[in-house]
Structure formats: C-alpha cells, structure tokens
Amino acid sequence: MSMATFSGPVRSGTVRYGTVADGRNVGLVVLKQVYDTGDLTGTVVGNTNTRIMNLPQGAYIHNITVDMVVAPTTGTIAPTFGTASGGSQLLTISAISTGGRNAGTPTATNLLNWITSTTADTQVWMNLAVATGTLGAGRFLVTILYSQRLPDGTAVPAYNNV
C-alpha cells in the first residue's frame, strides 16, 4: 500500500456536471487527522497546552471525538480544543474519568468556528485540564474529521454547500 499527498480538495463521484435532477453526484472526500496523547501517567493537576495538528486553509470540520483508550486513574481529564493556545473555540469536553468515546456537544459558536480560516492553515490546540490528582494512567486519541475546501473556503464544486 502506498500513500499520496494532494494539494487541493479531492472530489469523488461519477457525474460531475449537470443538475441534481440530472444525476450529478460529486462530493468532497472526508479526511481525518488523529493525535495520540501517549501515556499520561504522572501528569499533574493543572493545564497543559499543546498544538496537536494543522488543518488546511479553508477546511470544514465535520466532527471532533476523543477516544479514551486507557481510562484515567486518580484524576479526571477535561480537554478543550481551540485555534489558539488555551482556547476553546472548537470544542469543550466535560471531565472524563472512564474509557470510551467522548464527542462533547459543540455550541453554535463552536460550529461557526468549524468553518476554518480562509487566510491560513488552522492550528488546532488542545488544552488538557487535569483535576483532583496526578494521573496514575490515561491515554486518548483525538480524531478530527474534515473536508478540504478551496483556500477561500468555497466548496468544489460550488453547488456543494458544506
């Protein structure tokens, strides 16, 4: 298996031109980036800010999930995700103390920020708040699903609104 890098939005479908009534079926490919925190054992109470990924200029975020693959012990973890160090522009997730998937509930303001910058790539930062004690264990994966759009934020083809 090989990997390839594309410089622009990837479209898929068999009927590129015409109207929806004519059978046009081209859409944008959904992409993902994943950040692995690694073993969080020994992380102390407080906040840690880390830049975890960069999204291409004009991208549209579809979803952000946190998969707690090793439950935290001795404390809780409450991650927030923003476009700047310490920010929460993209999503806030309540304290996590058990394993499993945590998606949080984005606010209307969060969702507006999921339409990323049209002037530069968007840096995604994670603010990890640890409460109640130094962690005895913990590890999670952050997955962001997004579609790449043109640098000005428009979709390709233009009739594809999101």
Secondary structure, 3 states (H helix, E strand, C coil): CCCCCCCCCCEECCCCCCCCCCCCCCEECEEEEEEECCCCCCCCCEEEEEEEEEECCCCEEEEEEEEEEEEEECCEEEEEEECCCCCCCCEECCCECCCEEECCCCCHHHHHHCECCCCCCEEEEEEEEEECCCCCEEEEEEEEEEECCCCCCCCCCCCCCC
